[in-house]
């Protein structure tokens, strides 16, 4: 951009002597924290090489216990050998190219910068898919919806959705209401529950399902986290903890009501979101939070291919990568979700 020129001044009128200077510091976009890797297990990773690979997970056999009287005959039962199948059926890819002229005259390393962004975007897509999956939702054309498969004119739940629905969902009926609308949450005025009461009930449901107290987690969105801190700021505020902020999306180093607490912007949200609904349990404007145990969902993930090669149509380098992964709900009883709005 040329300097301003005083009226009537005619020396070097085009301003070409004033060069444009580009900073070598790159303004990076804000990035969401990924939490999925912390709340799923990779116990059954196996060897992943290609799309469609499977990992077999054996289920613990059930044992029958019967009353016994002295001298009676005991008949041994046959053990059942059932299993889960974790299928590597998800894949995301990226590809970009850089012309030789752009590479030669660039003031920054565009390929390195683009690869860094690609790695983040792969992780972000994986994170959103896992959180949606364990909550019972999926994104279709950028819009969250219940995870279903269209069959004719009907919507039929997939097998994975059936597994999730076998687990407890948390709704207003858990707080004395008779409907299944979203929970109205707040800390003053009229509401169904405070945030800590929501956590208490989620914890109670996991207790009733015999989930191990160790390894429990909950993922909340920024709206829920804000009201939670309104209710009691001291256990959430790093000023009181005396430690640095955690970098993996976890809000507090300790536990709250038995849960490791994470915050994510990748949780499903519907309508205008949880912060805009009116009291009464909205069925259109709400957010979703999910809690569970480390053993509830298993995932196998691998960056299988990253390659750089010459473009055959121009003088440019092409860089592309492929991320393969699978996920499976193996303990649906160890998952609890809640839909909520705020008062």
Buried (B, 14 or more C-beta within 10 A) or exposed (E): EEEEEEEEEEEEEEEEEEEEEEEEEEEEEEEBBBBBBBBBBEBBBBEBEEBEBBBEBEEEEEEEEEEEEEEEEEEEEEEEEEEBEBBBEBBBEBEBBBBEEEBEEBEEBBBEEBBEBBBBBBBBBBBBBBBBBBBBBBBEEEEBBEBBEEEEEEEEBEEBBEBBEEBBBBBBEBBEBEEEBBBBBBBEEEBBBBBBBBBBBBBBBBEEBEBEEEBBBBBBBEBBBBBBBBBBEEBBEEEEBEEEEBEEBBBBBEBBBBBBBBBBBBBBBBBEBBBEBEBBBBBEBBBBBBBBBBBBBBBBBBEBEBEEEEEEEEEBBBBBBBBBBBBBBBBBBBBBBBBBBBB
